[in-house]
Amino acid sequence: MSNTNTSNASATPNAVSSHILGFPRIGAQRELKFALERFWRGESSEAELTQVGQQLRRQHWRWQAEAGLNWVTVGDFAWYDQILNTAALLGALPARFGFNAKTLTLSQYFELARGNTDQFALEMTKYFDTNYHYLVPELSSSTAFAGGVDWFFHEVEDALTQGHAVKAVLPGPLTFLWLSKCKQEGYDKLDLLARCVEGYTRVLNRLASLGVKQIQLDEPILGLDLPASWLAAFAPTYQALAGQGLAIVLATYFADVSAHQALLAQLPIAALHLDGVRAPAQIQTFAANWPQDKALSLGVIDGRNIWANDLAATLAWLTPLQAQLGARLWLAPSCSLLHVPVDLAQEDDLDAELKSWLAFARQKLHELQVLQTALNGGINQPAVRAALEANAAAQAARRQSPRIHNPSVSERLASLPAEIDQRAAPFAVRQQAQRARFNLPLLPTTTIGSFPQTTAIRAARAAFKRGELAAADYEAAMRDEIRLVVAKQAELGLDVPVHGEAERNDMVEYFGEQLAGFAFTRFGWVQSYGSRCVKPPIIFGDVSRPQPMTVAWSSYAQSLTQQPMKGMLTGPVTILQWSFVRDDQPRATTCAQIALAIRDEVQDLENAGIGIIQIDEPAFREGLPLHQRDWADYLAWAGRAFRISAAVVGNATQIHTHMCYAEFNDILPAIAAMDADVITIETSRSDMELLEAFGEFAYPNEIGPGVYDIHSPRVPQVAEMLRLIGKALAVIPAERLWINPDCGLKTRGWPETEAALRNMLAATQQARAALAQGLPLSVVSPTPAPATASAGGACHCH
């Protein structure tokens, strides 16, 4: 097969084209992650960092060209996040930082993402229903969109000098505005659209002057239930953008957009991209009446999962579409490949059979090449024929493999009693039993679970995995770390300590490694945000728990203190969401299997005397379908899965859960129905805005809103946390309020962790004193504490 990006397009008169919406930016060996963290630590220069970025971009463009794609995609690279990149490009930066967008430095860019001693970082939240976090632009009536940095144009120029046919890509203007936040009360951010479009127009003009012919504008908000005013804005917006000399490829993904077929058919665009994996039914709807002057780009390769495409089945339904659409048919992954690992070829530890079932980003480029070449008359080429035969054999082997199905798991699921997901008594009864058992003070303090994973911890784990450290020595090292964490919490004065999770590599991977039905990669890293990468497990078969997973560690930690030690588990929905999940059965079935495994662990923890058990569900909101019509079904099975995992305990055992940055307003009844005794949520970056919804809803159980942001090395002052505690007390009664950080402390350093927790506990003591005297927190004179920013590494979650 050809190594140029034009040969496939000219093979036949009705030749289909191929492209991708984006490629992973982190590098096959996480080169970008390590370069970023060296720069943040002051160990490398800006020139060295930018050189790594250029090398990665050029490599990714070469891979696309070698796969015969018609265009390479430029603009999918970001130093931290593509939405932040777009804000910097347009000049839409928050005024509170005082930065000039046109002269923005990389260091200032990272301050927007990570905060500094004077300003907290931009708010961060999930990108639609993925585990990728984007930084939320802050807009106001004075945001001018007058232009910013030229980084995007320099990347385009570099790709052109490399001889590539370039398709530039940006978030579309309406999606950019939708994902932004306007904190100016009474101001509608849609009123900024005209200025925003002017900013985009300048960008498109500049691209045209460079010789770029195509621009991909991502508008995934079309998969949401948009207000009429936003839908009405598409036609004038794209009319304005169409006159800038570039062919517009409007990209939708993650959901069905067939409700907008008439609108999209009338827009002055050259091509429309549809997600044919998440919403295959929409393809025929669009193809039946699609205008003759517009192409349809079909997402036929799964951009969010790692299972190899069934190439024969895909060709079977694409062939009639090619006859119908001819050269107007384009092939692509369903969405950007940002959400999958880079290269399966590195995975020497995976067994050959399982490996044959998988495809990472580079392999997905090859799948596109095979499909395009086969449709364009090359189906009998030896390389194509060999690829199709190998793929067919792997697909058949997977369907027939005895590794996938466990009859005992299926039998257990089928025989569950109806009340398995119900606690023995309502919350009010449980609350009395728990208060009598634990006797905690007003505004009890705790953390979310993990403590710093030091170089020594990581080195011990790596040595153990390599067989260089005996199991007994590794366990002794981890017990030493637990003893240290428990002692530090006692010295600080935390009311509910944790064991610190020193033995855990990742909050999902750790559990997956001990559950049947999971497999693991060495290099299957995916960017979560910034330099934070996760390595999702692969759920390939039925899930069960062969033996206890955390009981020994929690029991040891409890033996070191008289305080109630909190056991730490990851919930079934989060394990599901943060894994690459098998696609041969409903996700609800797989989630129920995981729930039963976690239930067994919860029961064993309770039997071992652990009276407070946290079942983290940071991905609960993330799994919500984009269309509201699909919410009820998801919330029913997801909520039931959590309750199955938790409902096995008695009234005096307290169940906690934790949720990450997300908008909870619209699903609060479902969160309440999870019936956790205590929920902790991330709220500091939104300045407690998320908590207001819980207050308005009158959330019935106890709640711990985070009072400081762990994703930044910045250490907030006592006064800052005291102010947030005051805001929390305005909506949550003191007797139901907990005090804690936003998230786990795994990747923070010890100096900043101790300083921040010390300030948090000082703020709590002062809040308790004010409440005891019946005084408002505003009159409390905070204990002075220095606001320091650590020189530590990347901002991470859990």
SEKEGU-691217 format. One record per residue (C-alpha): residue in three letters; x, y, z. Coordinates in steps of 0.5 Angstrom, whole numbers, padded with zeros to 4 digits, always signed. Layout:
N
ALAXYZ...
END
This chain:
798
MET+0000+0000+0000SER+0002+0007-0002ASN+0006+0011+0003THR+0003+0018+0000ASN-0003+0022+0002THR-0006+0023-0005SER-0005+0016-0008ASN-0011+0013-0005ALA-0016+0019-0007SER-0014+0018-0014ALA-0015+0010-0015THR-0022+0010-0018PRO-0026+0016-0020ASN-0031+0014-0014ALA-0025+0014-0009VAL-0026+0015-0002SER-0022+0019+0002SER-0019+0018+0009HIS-0017+0023+0015ILE-0017+0023+0022LEU-0020+0028+0027GLY-0014+0028+0032PHE-0008+0024+0034PRO-0006+0023+0041ARG-0001+0028+0043ILE+0003+0025+0049GLY+0008+0021+0045ALA+0008+0013+0045GLN+0013+0014+0051ARG+0010+0019+0054GLU+0015+0024+0052LEU+0011+0030+0052LYS+0009+0029+0060PHE+0016+0028+0062ALA+0018+0034+0058LEU+0013+0038+0061GLU+0015+0036+0068ARG+0022+0037+0067PHE+0020+0044+0065TRP+0016+0045+0071ARG+0021+0043+0075GLY+0026+0048+0072GLU+0030+0043+0069SER+0030+0044+0062SER+0029+0051+0058GLU+0023+0053+0054ALA+0027+0052+0047GLU+0028+0044+0050LEU+0021+0043+0051THR+0018+0046+0044GLN+0023+0042+0041VAL+0020+0036+0044GLY+0013+0038+0042GLN+0016+0039+0035GLN+0019+0032+0034LEU+0012+0029+0037ARG+0008+0033+0032ARG+0012+0031+0026GLN+0012+0024+0028HIS+0005+0024+0028TRP+0004+0027+0021ARG+0009+0022+0018TRP+0005+0016+0021GLN-0002+0019+0018ALA+0002+0020+0011GLU+0005+0013+0011ALA-0002+0011+0012GLY-0004+0014+0006LEU-0009+0019+0009ASN-0011+0024+0004TRP-0009+0030+0009VAL-0006+0030+0016THR-0009+0034+0022VAL-0006+0040+0025GLY-0008+0044+0031ASP-0010+0037+0035PHE-0003+0038+0039ALA-0003+0042+0046TRP+0002+0044+0051TYR-0004+0042+0056ASP-0011+0043+0053GLN-0014+0044+0046ILE-0019+0049+0049LEU-0014+0053+0053ASN-0010+0053+0046THR-0016+0056+0043ALA-0017+0061+0048ALA-0010+0063+0048LEU-0011+0063+0040LEU-0017+0068+0040GLY-0014+0072+0046ALA-0020+0070+0050LEU-0016+0070+0057PRO-0019+0071+0064ALA-0017+0079+0066ARG-0015+0077+0073PHE-0009+0074+0071GLY-0007+0080+0067PHE-0004+0077+0061ASN-0003+0080+0054ALA-0005+0074+0050LYS-0001+0076+0044THR+0005+0076+0048LEU+0003+0070+0052THR+0009+0066+0054LEU+0009+0058+0056SER+0010+0060+0063GLN+0004+0064+0063TYR+0000+0059+0059PHE+0002+0054+0065GLU+0000+0059+0070LEU-0007+0059+0067ALA-0008+0052+0067ARG-0004+0050+0074GLY-0005+0057+0078ASN+0000+0061+0081THR+0001+0064+0088ASP-0004+0070+0087GLN-0009+0066+0082PHE-0013+0060+0083ALA-0012+0056+0076LEU-0018+0056+0071GLU-0024+0051+0073MET-0023+0044+0070THR-0028+0039+0068LYS-0030+0033+0064TYR-0030+0034+0056PHE-0037+0031+0055ASP-0038+0024+0057THR-0030+0022+0057ASN-0025+0022+0062TYR-0021+0028+0059HIS-0021+0034+0063TYR-0021+0041+0059LEU-0020+0048+0062VAL-0026+0052+0062PRO-0025+0059+0059GLU-0027+0065+0063LEU-0031+0070+0059SER-0034+0077+0061SER-0038+0082+0057SER-0031+0085+0056THR-0028+0079+0052ALA-0025+0082+0046PHE-0023+0076+0042ALA-0018+0081+0039GLY-0013+0075+0037GLY-0007+0072+0041VAL-0001+0067+0040ASP+0001+0065+0034TRP+0003+0058+0036PHE-0003+0055+0032PHE+0000+0058+0025HIS+0007+0056+0027GLU+0005+0049+0027VAL+0001+0049+0020GLU+0007+0053+0017ASP+0012+0047+0020ALA+0007+0042+0017LEU+0007+0045+0010THR+0014+0045+0010GLN+0014+0038+0011GLY+0010+0037+0005HIS+0004+0035+0008ALA-0003+0036+0005VAL-0006+0040+0011LYS-0013+0040+0015ALA-0013+0045+0020VAL-0017+0043+0026LEU-0020+0048+0032PRO-0026+0047+0037GLY-0032+0050+0033PRO-0034+0057+0035LEU-0041+0055+0038THR-0038+0049+0042PHE-0032+0054+0045LEU-0037+0059+0047TRP-0042+0053+0050LEU-0036+0050+0054SER-0034+0057+0057LYS-0036+0060+0063CYS-0039+0067+0064LYS-0039+0069+0071GLN-0042+0076+0070GLU-0049+0075+0073GLY-0054+0077+0068TYR-0050+0076+0062ASP-0051+0071+0057LYS-0045+0068+0054LEU-0048+0067+0047ASP-0048+0075+0047LEU-0041+0074+0045LEU-0042+0070+0039ALA-0041+0076+0034ARG-0034+0078+0037CYS-0032+0070+0037VAL-0034+0069+0030GLU-0030+0076+0028GLY-0024+0072+0032TYR-0025+0066+0028THR-0025+0070+0022ARG-0019+0073+0023VAL-0016+0066+0024LEU-0019+0063+0018ASN-0016+0068+0014ARG-0009+0067+0016LEU-0010+0060+0015ALA-0012+0061+0008SER-0006+0066+0007LEU-0002+0060+0009GLY-0005+0056+0003VAL-0009+0052+0008LYS-0015+0049+0004GLN-0019+0046+0009ILE-0021+0047+0017GLN-0024+0042+0021LEU-0029+0045+0026ASP-0031+0041+0032GLU-0038+0042+0034PRO-0040+0036+0039ILE-0045+0040+0042LEU-0050+0038+0037GLY-0050+0032+0040LEU-0053+0035+0046ASP-0060+0038+0047LEU-0059+0045+0046PRO-0063+0051+0047ALA-0067+0054+0041SER-0063+0060+0041TRP-0056+0056+0040LEU-0059+0052+0035ALA-0061+0058+0031ALA-0054+0061+0032PHE-0051+0056+0027ALA-0053+0058+0020PRO-0051+0065+0021THR-0045+0063+0024TYR-0043+0059+0019GLN-0045+0063+0013ALA-0040+0068+0016LEU-0034+0063+0017ALA-0036+0060+0010GLY-0033+0066+0006GLN-0026+0066+0008GLY-0023+0062+0003LEU-0023+0055+0007ALA-0027+0049+0006ILE-0030+0047+0012VAL-0031+0040+0015LEU-0036+0041+0021ALA-0035+0035+0026THR-0040+0032+0030TYR-0038+0026+0035PHE-0040+0022+0041ALA-0048+0022+0040ASP-0053+0022+0034VAL-0055+0029+0031SER-0060+0026+0026ALA-0065+0031+0029HIS-0061+0037+0026GLN-0060+0034+0019ALA-0064+0039+0015LEU-0060+0045+0019LEU-0054+0041+0017ALA-0055+0040+0010GLN-0057+0047+0009LEU-0050+0050+0012PRO-0045+0052+0007ILE-0040+0047+0009ALA-0036+0042+0005ALA-0037+0036+0009LEU-0040+0034+0015HIS-0037+0028+0020LEU-0042+0023+0024ASP-0040+0018+0029GLY-0042+0012+0026VAL-0040+0008+0032ARG-0044+0011+0038ALA-0050+0013+0033PRO-0049+0008+0027ALA-0057+0009+0025GLN-0056+0016+0023ILE-0051+0015+0017GLN-0057+0012+0013THR-0061+0018+0015PHE-0056+0023+0013ALA-0054+0019+0007ALA-0061+0018+0004ASN-0062+0026+0003TRP-0055+0029+0003PRO-0053+0035-0002GLN-0049+0033-0008ASP-0044+0038-0006LYS-0042+0036+0000ALA-0038+0030+0003LEU-0040+0025+0009SER-0034+0024+0013LEU-0036+0017+0017GLY-0033+0015+0023VAL-0033+0008+0022ILE-0027+0006+0027ASP-0028+0007+0034GLY-0024+0013+0037ARG-0025+0011+0044ASN-0024+0004+0045ILE-0018-0001+0043TRP-0022-0007+0040ALA-0020-0008+0033ASN-0025-0006+0028ASP-0029-0012+0024LEU-0026-0010+0017ALA-0030-0015+0013ALA-0037-0013+0017THR-0035-0005+0016LEU-0033-0006+0008ALA-0040-0010+0008TRP-0044-0004+0010LEU-0039+0001+0007THR-0040-0002+0000PRO-0047+0000-0002LEU-0045+0007+0001GLN-0040+0008-0003ALA-0044+0006-0009GLN-0049+0012-0007LEU-0044+0017-0005GLY-0038+0016-0009ALA-0032+0021-0008ARG-0037+0024-0003LEU-0035+0019+0002TRP-0030+0020+0007LEU-0027+0015+0012ALA-0025+0017+0019PRO-0025+0015+0026SER-0031+0016+0030CYS-0028+0022+0034SER-0020+0024+0036LEU-0016+0019+0037LEU-0014+0023+0043HIS-0018+0018+0048VAL-0014+0011+0046PRO-0006+0009+0047VAL-0001+0011+0041ASP+0002+0004+0039LEU+0000-0003+0040ALA+0007-0005+0037GLN+0010-0004+0044GLU+0006-0009+0048ASP+0011-0015+0048ASP+0008-0017+0055LEU+0001-0018+0052ASP-0001-0025+0050ALA-0001-0026+0042GLU-0009-0028+0042LEU-0011-0022+0046LYS-0006-0017+0042SER-0010-0020+0036TRP-0016-0017+0038LEU-0014-0010+0040ALA-0012-0003+0036PHE-0009+0003+0039ALA-0008+0009+0035ARG-0003+0007+0030GLN-0006+0001+0028LYS-0013+0005+0027LEU-0009+0009+0022HIS-0007+0002+0019GLU-0015+0000+0019LEU-0017+0006+0015GLN-0012+0005+0010VAL-0014-0002+0009LEU-0021+0000+0009GLN-0020+0006+0004THR-0015+0001-0001ALA-0020-0004-0001LEU-0026+0000-0003ASN-0022+0004-0008GLY-0021-0002-0012GLY-0015-0005-0008ILE-0018-0011-0004ASN-0014-0016-0008GLN-0007-0013-0006PRO-0003-0018-0002ALA-0002-0013+0004VAL-0010-0012+0004ARG-0012-0019+0003ALA-0007-0021+0008ALA-0010-0016+0013LEU-0017-0018+0012GLU-0015-0025+0013ALA-0012-0024+0020ASN-0017-0019+0022ALA-0023-0024+0020ALA-0019-0030+0024ALA-0018-0025+0030GLN-0025-0023+0030ALA-0027-0031+0030ALA-0022-0033+0036ARG-0025-0027+0040ARG-0032-0029+0039GLN-0031-0037+0041SER-0025-0036+0046PRO-0027-0039+0053ARG-0023-0034+0056ILE-0029-0029+0056HIS-0035-0032+0059ASN-0035-0035+0066PRO-0042-0039+0068SER-0041-0038+0075VAL-0041-0030+0074SER-0047-0030+0070GLU-0051-0035+0074ARG-0050-0030+0080LEU-0052-0024+0076ALA-0059-0028+0074SER-0060-0030+0081LEU-0060-0023+0085PRO-0066-0022+0090ALA-0069-0015+0088GLU-0067-0012+0095ILE-0060-0013+0094ASP-0059-0006+0093GLN-0062-0003+0099ARG-0059-0001+0106ALA-0063-0004+0112ALA-0065+0002+0114PRO-0066+0009+0112PHE-0061+0015+0112ALA-0064+0018+0119VAL-0063+0011+0123ARG-0056+0010+0120GLN-0054+0017+0122GLN-0056+0016+0129ALA-0052+0009+0129GLN-0046+0012+0126ARG-0046+0018+0130ALA-0046+0014+0137ARG-0041+0009+0134PHE-0035+0014+0132ASN-0037+0021+0136LEU-0034+0025+0131PRO-0033+0033+0132LEU-0037+0038+0129LEU-0035+0039+0122PRO-0031+0033+0121THR-0024+0033+0117THR-0022+0027+0113THR-0018+0027+0106ILE-0020+0023+0100GLY-0016+0018+0100SER-0009+0018+0097PHE-0002+0021+0100PRO+0004+0023+0096GLN+0007+0017+0092THR+0014+0019+0093THR+0020+0017+0089ALA+0022+0011+0094ILE+0015+0008+0093ARG+0015+0008+0086ALA+0022+0005+0086ALA+0020+0000+0091ARG+0014-0002+0086ALA+0018-0002+0080ALA+0023-0006+0083PHE+0018-0011+0086LYS+0014-0012+0079ARG+0021-0013+0076GLY+0022-0019+0081GLU+0028-0015+0084LEU+0025-0014+0091ALA+0022-0020+0094ALA+0014-0020+0096ALA+0016-0020+0104ASP+0021-0014+0103TYR+0016-0010+0098GLU+0010-0011+0103ALA+0015-0009+0109ALA+0016-0002+0105MET+0009-0001+0104ARG+0007-0002+0111ASP+0013+0003+0113GLU+0010+0008+0108ILE+0003+0007+0112ARG+0006+0008+0119LEU+0009+0014+0116VAL+0002+0017+0113VAL-0002+0015+0119ALA+0003+0018+0124LYS+0003+0025+0120GLN-0005+0025+0120ALA-0005+0024+0127GLU+0000+0030+0128LEU-0004+0034+0124GLY-0010+0032+0127LEU-0015+0029+0122ASP-0021+0026+0125VAL-0022+0020+0120PRO-0015+0018+0117VAL-0014+0014+0111HIS-0008+0009+0110GLY-0005+0013+0104GLU-0006+0008+0098ALA+0002+0007+0098GLU+0001+0000+0095ARG-0003+0003+0089ASN-0001+0005+0082ASP-0008+0007+0080MET-0015+0008+0083VAL-0017+0003+0077GLU-0011-0001+0075TYR-0010-0003+0082PHE-0017-0006+0083GLY-0017-0009+0076GLU-0010-0013+0077GLN-0014-0017+0082LEU-0020-0018+0079ALA-0021-0024+0074GLY-0023-0021+0066PHE-0018-0016+0066ALA-0012-0015+0062PHE-0006-0010+0063THR-0001-0006+0058ARG+0005-0003+0059PHE+0005+0003+0055GLY-0003+0004+0054TRP-0003+0011+0057VAL-0008+0016+0055GLN-0008+0023+0057SER-0013+0025+0062TYR-0011+0033+0063GLY-0004+0036+0062SER+0002+0032+0064ARG-0003+0027+0067CYS-0004+0020+0064VAL-0008+0014+0066LYS-0007+0007+0063PRO-0014+0004+0063PRO-0015-0003+0064ILE-0018-0008+0059ILE-0024-0011+0061PHE-0024-0017+0056GLY-0028-0022+0060ASP-0033-0024+0066VAL-0031-0020+0072SER-0030-0023+0079ARG-0026-0022+0085PRO-0022-0029+0086GLN-0019-0026+0093PRO-0020-0020+0098MET-0016-0014+0095THR-0015-0009+0100VAL-0017-0012+0107ALA-0010-0013+0109TRP-0007-0006+0108SER-0013-0003+0111SER-0013-0007+0117TYR-0006-0006+0119ALA-0007+0002+0118GLN-0013+0001+0123SER-0008-0003+0128LEU-0004+0004+0128THR-0010+0008+0131GLN-0016+0009+0135GLN-0019+0013+0130PRO-0024+0010+0125MET-0019+0008+0119LYS-0023+0010+0112GLY-0023+0004+0108MET-0022+0006+0100LEU-0025+0003+0094THR-0026+0005+0087GLY-0034+0004+0085PRO-0036+0000+0080VAL-0038+0005+0075THR-0032+0009+0075ILE-0028+0002+0074LEU-0032+0001+0068GLN-0032+0008+0065TRP-0024+0009+0066SER-0023+0002+0063PHE-0023+0000+0056VAL-0029-0004+0056ARG-0031-0010+0052ASP-0036-0009+0047ASP-0040-0016+0046GLN-0045-0015+0052PRO-0048-0009+0055ARG-0044-0004+0059ALA-0050-0005+0064THR-0048-0012+0065THR-0041-0011+0066CYS-0042-0006+0071ALA-0046-0011+0075GLN-0041-0016+0075ILE-0036-0011+0078ALA-0041-0008+0083LEU-0042-0015+0086ALA-0034-0016+0086ILE-0034-0009+0090ARG-0039-0012+0094ASP-0035-0018+0096GLU-0029-0013+0098VAL-0034-0008+0102GLN-0037-0014+0106ASP-0030-0017+0108LEU-0028-0010+0110GLU-0034-0009+0115ASN-0032-0016+0117ALA-0025-0014+0119GLY-0027-0008+0123ILE-0027-0002+0118GLY-0033+0002+0120ILE-0032+0007+0115ILE-0031+0005+0107GLN-0031+0010+0101ILE-0033+0008+0095ASP-0030+0013+0090GLU-0035+0014+0084PRO-0031+0020+0080ALA-0034+0018+0074PHE-0041+0017+0075ARG-0043+0024+0072GLU-0038+0023+0066GLY-0042+0016+0064LEU-0049+0020+0063PRO-0051+0020+0056LEU-0051+0026+0052HIS-0058+0026+0050GLN-0063+0027+0056ARG-0068+0022+0053ASP-0062+0016+0055TRP-0061+0019+0062ALA-0066+0015+0066ASP-0064+0008+0063TYR-0056+0010+0065LEU-0058+0013+0072ALA-0062+0007+0073TRP-0057+0001+0072ALA-0051+0006+0074GLY-0054+0008+0081ARG-0056+0001+0082ALA-0049-0002+0081PHE-0047+0003+0086ARG-0052+0001+0091ILE-0051-0006+0090SER-0043-0005+0092ALA-0045-0001+0098ALA-0052-0004+0101VAL-0049-0010+0104VAL-0046-0007+0110GLY-0050-0005+0117ASN-0053+0001+0119ALA-0047+0003+0124THR-0042+0002+0118GLN-0041+0009+0114ILE-0041+0009+0107HIS-0037+0015+0103THR-0037+0016+0096HIS-0033+0022+0092MET-0034+0025+0085CYS-0030+0029+0081TYR-0031+0036+0077ALA-0038+0036+0074GLU-0044+0039+0073PHE-0049+0035+0078ASN-0055+0040+0078ASP-0059+0036+0073ILE-0058+0029+0076LEU-0058+0031+0084PRO-0064+0026+0085ALA-0060+0020+0082ILE-0054+0022+0086ALA-0059+0022+0092ALA-0062+0016+0090MET-0055+0013+0091ASP-0056+0013+0098ALA-0049+0014+0101ASP-0048+0017+0108VAL-0043+0022+0106ILE-0041+0025+0099THR-0035+0029+0098ILE-0034+0033+0092GLU-0029+0038+0088THR-0032+0045+0089SER-0026+0049+0090ARG-0024+0051+0083SER-0031+0053+0082ASP-0031+0057+0088MET-0037+0053+0091GLU-0041+0054+0086LEU-0043+0047+0085LEU-0045+0046+0092GLU-0051+0051+0091ALA-0054+0046+0087PHE-0054+0041+0093GLY-0057+0046+0098GLU-0062+0048+0093PHE-0064+0041+0092ALA-0064+0040+0100TYR-0059+0034+0099PRO-0061+0030+0105ASN-0055+0026+0107GLU-0048+0029+0109ILE-0043+0032+0104GLY-0036+0034+0104PRO-0034+0040+0099GLY-0027+0041+0097VAL-0024+0047+0101TYR-0018+0047+0097ASP-0015+0045+0090ILE-0010+0039+0090HIS-0009+0040+0082SER-0004+0045+0083PRO+0002+0046+0087ARG-0001+0052+0090VAL-0002+0052+0098PRO-0008+0056+0100GLN-0008+0061+0106VAL-0012+0059+0112ALA-0017+0065+0110GLU-0018+0063+0103MET-0021+0056+0106LEU-0024+0059+0112ARG-0028+0063+0106LEU-0030+0057+0103ILE-0032+0054+0109GLY-0037+0060+0110LYS-0040+0059+0103ALA-0041+0052+0105LEU-0044+0053+0111ALA-0049+0058+0108VAL-0052+0052+0104ILE-0051+0046+0108PRO-0052+0045+0116ALA-0046+0045+0120GLU-0048+0038+0123ARG-0048+0035+0116LEU-0042+0038+0113TRP-0035+0035+0113ILE-0028+0039+0111ASN-0023+0036+0106PRO-0019+0037+0100ASP-0022+0037+0093CYS-0019+0030+0091GLY-0013+0025+0093LEU-0006+0028+0094LYS-0002+0022+0091THR+0002+0027+0086ARG+0003+0032+0091GLY+0009+0033+0095TRP+0010+0032+0102PRO+0012+0039+0104GLU+0006+0042+0100THR+0001+0037+0103GLU+0003+0038+0110ALA+0002+0046+0109ALA-0004+0045+0106LEU-0007+0040+0111ARG-0005+0044+0116ASN-0008+0051+0114MET-0015+0047+0112LEU-0015+0044+0120ALA-0013+0051+0122ALA-0019+0054+0118THR-0023+0048+0121GLN-0022+0050+0128GLN-0023+0057+0127ALA-0030+0055+0124ARG-0032+0051+0130ALA-0030+0056+0134ALA-0034+0061+0131LEU-0040+0056+0131ALA-0039+0055+0138GLN-0040+0062+0139GLY-0046+0063+0134LEU-0041+0068+0130PRO-0041+0069+0123LEU-0034+0066+0120SER-0033+0073+0117VAL-0031+0076+0124VAL-0026+0071+0125SER-0019+0073+0125PRO-0015+0068+0121THR-0009+0065+0124PRO-0003+0068+0119ALA+0000+0062+0114PRO+0004+0063+0108ALA+0001+0062+0101THR+0007+0058+0098ALA+0007+0055+0091SER+0011+0048+0091ALA+0016+0047+0086GLY+0013+0040+0085GLY+0011+0037+0079ALA+0005+0036+0075CYS-0002+0037+0077HIS-0005+0030+0078CYS-0012+0027+0080HIS-0012+0021+0085
END
